[in-house]
């Protein structure tokens, strides 16, 4: 979110589920900083996968679009996801994810 908050040019709202990472103390501490940059967070109601389109997309990607080899490493997963999502539309992702994946290999 730090990387994304530095990229946005207009006020932006990100819809989040209630995953523990999204509700962590460190995450909560950053929300004010992100809001000052125009990044606002909206939390979905507790367990509402039908309201979160990414849940449906992720299910299709996991079970139908990703090859078994995608799960070999984080770098491979990022590359496979990018390829699969590019078939649907344009993909933008945070460069730091790719750099992080490279550190793990």
For each residue, the residues with C-beta under 8 A, 3 or more apart:
1: 4 5 14 27 30 34 39
2: 5 6 30 34
3: 6 7 94 95 96
4: 1 7 8 14 39 94
5: 1 2 8 33 34 37 38 39
6: 2 3 37
7: 3 4
8: 4 5 11 12 37 38 39
9:
10: 38
11: 8 38 40
12: 8 38 39 40
13: 40 41 42
14: 1 4 39 40 41 42
15: 42 43 44 52
16: 19 22 41 42 43 44
17: 22 43 44 48 52 55
18: 22 23 43 44 46 47
19: 16 22 23
20: 23 24
21: 24 27
22: 16 17 18 19 27 41 43
23: 18 19 20 27 28
24: 20 21 27 28
25: 28 29
26: 29 30
27: 1 21 22 23 24 30 31
28: 23 24 25 31
29: 25 26 32
30: 1 2 26 27 33 34
31: 27 28 34 35 41
32: 29 35 36
33: 5 30 36 37
34: 1 2 5 30 31 37 39 40 41
35: 31 32 38 39 40
36: 32 33
37: 5 6 8 33 34
38: 5 8 10 11 12 35
39: 1 4 5 8 12 14 34 35
40: 11 12 13 14 34 35
41: 13 14 16 22 31 34
42: 13 14 15 16
43: 15 16 17 18 22
44: 15 16 17 18 48 51 52
45: 48 51
46: 18
47: 18
48: 17 44 45 51 52
49: 52 55 56
50: 55
51: 44 45 48
52: 15 17 44 48 49 55 56
53: 56 57
54: 57 58
55: 17 49 50 52 58 59
56: 49 52 53 59 60
57: 53 54 60 61
58: 54 55 61 62
59: 55 56 62 63
60: 56 57 63 64 65
61: 57 58 64 65 66 81 84 85
62: 58 59 66
63: 59 60
64: 60 61
65: 60 61 84 87
66: 61 62 70 71 77 80 81 84
67: 70 80
68: 71
69: 72 76 80
70: 66 67 76 77 79 80 81
71: 66 68 76 77
72: 69 76 77
73: 76 77 101 104 105
74: 77 78 100 101 104 105
75: 78 79 98 101 102 104 105
76: 69 70 71 72 73 79 80
77: 66 70 71 72 73 74 80 81 101
78: 74 75 81 82 93 97 98 101
79: 70 75 76 82 83
80: 66 67 69 70 76 77 83 84
81: 61 66 70 77 78 84 85
82: 78 79 85 86 91 93
83: 79 80 86 87
84: 61 65 66 80 81 87 88
85: 61 81 82 88 89 91
86: 82 83 89 90 91
87: 65 83 84
88: 84 85
89: 85 86
90: 86
91: 82 85 86
92:
93: 78 82 97 98
94: 3 4 97
95: 3 98 99
96: 3 99 100
97: 78 93 94 100 101
98: 75 78 93 95 101 102
99: 95 96 102 103
100: 74 96 97 103 104
101: 73 74 75 77 78 97 98 104 105
102: 75 98 99 105
103: 99 100
104: 73 74 75 100 101
105: 73 74 75 101 102
